[in-house]
Amino acid sequence: MTRPRPLRCLAAVALFAVALIATSAAAQASFRLTHTIDRGTQPQVVVSGRVFNDARADALEVYITAEALDASGKVIASGVSYVGAVASGASTAFLVKVPSARSAASFRVLVTSYRFGFAIQS
């Protein structure tokens, strides 16, 4: 006995959704970050470091966000920086300026936006 067609389509869509979610979760784990904090004498804090791409594909249009946290972990300021492309297996330097963050207890640095593809090399 064969299944009705709507059930087959629903099963295919569910399988695709599960595969997409699993791929997205794996992609999040493809980045490693190192960073240092320079409080300096300016009102802004400079967060500099490197983003490492451990994925098998190039990461394009990469953005880094640095968040200044108070003692309770609440975000009190943030800054965003465009990194550009990070080749597969490589790393790229970044620098983020976080305004009015000199009193922050700690900082959190994240890759907040990217897409995977293949960068064109000239």
Secondary structure, DSSP 8 states (H G I E B T S, - for coil): ----HHHHHHHHHHHHHHHHHHHHHHHHTTEEEEEEEE--SSSSEEEEEEEEE-SSSEEEEEEEEEEEE-TTS-EEEEEEEEEEEE-TT-EEEEEEEETT-TT-SEEEEEEEEEEEE-----
